[in-house]
Amino acid sequence: MTNSFLLELDELVLRGSPESRARALWYATDILIAGRYNEEEVWIFGEVIGRLADEIEVVARAKLAEKLAHSNNAPFNIVMILAFDDSIDVAGPILQYSERLDTNTLVANIKTKGQPHLLAISKRESIPVEVTDELVRRGNREVVRSVASNKGARFSDFGFLHMVKRSETDSIRRSNSAFGRKFRDTCSNSLFQRPPTT
């Protein structure tokens, strides 16, 4: 990576047209994905890509999110920017697929963003207990149903009881999910532990 390369990108951020900034964004992203760089260089790439992404239209940011969502080498600062984008077209792929998001980031997203963002998180391949708790606490019915049907969702006692309370009139309990299995196991254990009648 050369100083002239970074200066050129900075110039595009400041004075370039939307079209030239978009071209620079894909150029920088492709170079990052294809190359090998140390952590400092990856961070610099992230700063430049972040500035370019901030200046382009939603459609281009959504394309960037789709490109980085499945990459374990995506700069963390870029992933954060995309995950908290107000547009679900941008944030959705990152929230659903990116392994670069840790538990604290997911919880912060749930607490500050809207239901479409929560729904995307509820579809992740695996959901830790802390995230599940916030989803069932703050999510609407669609989000709660999505969590209940997610086989990778882990439930705390709080999350489980909250789900039971919210699903009184739903068919969530019968779903083939972690929640459904836990519900059936709990019911079975309750039957065995019930004291005999006199």
Secondary structure in CASP SS format (residue, H / E / C, confidence):
PFRMAT SS
TARGET T0000
AUTHOR 0000-0000-0000
METHOD secondary structure of the structure
MODEL  1
M C 1.00
T C 1.00
N H 1.00
S H 1.00
F H 1.00
L H 1.00
L H 1.00
E H 1.00
L H 1.00
D H 1.00
E H 1.00
L H 1.00
V H 1.00
L H 1.00
R H 1.00
G C 1.00
S C 1.00
P H 1.00
E H 1.00
S H 1.00
R H 1.00
A H 1.00
R H 1.00
A H 1.00
L H 1.00
W H 1.00
Y H 1.00
A H 1.00
T H 1.00
D H 1.00
I H 1.00
L H 1.00
I H 1.00
A H 1.00
G C 1.00
R C 1.00
Y C 1.00
N C 1.00
E H 1.00
E H 1.00
E H 1.00
V H 1.00
W H 1.00
I H 1.00
F H 1.00
G H 1.00
E H 1.00
V H 1.00
I H 1.00
G H 1.00
R H 1.00
L H 1.00
A H 1.00
D H 1.00
E H 1.00
I C 1.00
E C 1.00
V H 1.00
V H 1.00
A H 1.00
R H 1.00
A H 1.00
K H 1.00
L H 1.00
A H 1.00
E H 1.00
K H 1.00
L H 1.00
A C 1.00
H C 1.00
S C 1.00
N C 1.00
N C 1.00
A C 1.00
P C 1.00
F H 1.00
N H 1.00
I H 1.00
V H 1.00
M H 1.00
I H 1.00
L H 1.00
A H 1.00
F C 1.00
D C 1.00
D C 1.00
S C 1.00
I H 1.00
D H 1.00
V H 1.00
A H 1.00
G H 1.00
P H 1.00
I H 1.00
L H 1.00
Q H 1.00
Y H 1.00
S C 1.00
E C 1.00
R C 1.00
L C 1.00
D C 1.00
T H 1.00
N H 1.00
T H 1.00
L H 1.00
V H 1.00
A H 1.00
N H 1.00
I H 1.00
K H 1.00
T H 1.00
K C 1.00
G C 1.00
Q H 1.00
P H 1.00
H H 1.00
L H 1.00
L H 1.00
A H 1.00
I H 1.00
S H 1.00
K C 1.00
R C 1.00
E C 1.00
S C 1.00
I E 1.00
P C 1.00
V H 1.00
E H 1.00
V H 1.00
T H 1.00
D H 1.00
E H 1.00
L H 1.00
V H 1.00
R H 1.00
R H 1.00
G C 1.00
N C 1.00
R H 1.00
E H 1.00
V H 1.00
V H 1.00
R H 1.00
S H 1.00
V H 1.00
A H 1.00
S C 1.00
N C 1.00
K C 1.00
G C 1.00
A E 1.00
R C 1.00
F C 1.00
S C 1.00
D H 1.00
F H 1.00
G H 1.00
F H 1.00
L H 1.00
H H 1.00
M H 1.00
V H 1.00
K H 1.00
R H 1.00
S C 1.00
E C 1.00
T C 1.00
D C 1.00
S C 1.00
I H 1.00
R H 1.00
R H 1.00
S C 1.00
N C 1.00
S C 1.00
A H 1.00
F H 1.00
G H 1.00
R H 1.00
K H 1.00
F H 1.00
R H 1.00
D H 1.00
T H 1.00
C H 1.00
S H 1.00
N H 1.00
S H 1.00
L H 1.00
F H 1.00
Q H 1.00
R C 1.00
P C 1.00
P C 1.00
T C 1.00
T C 1.00
END
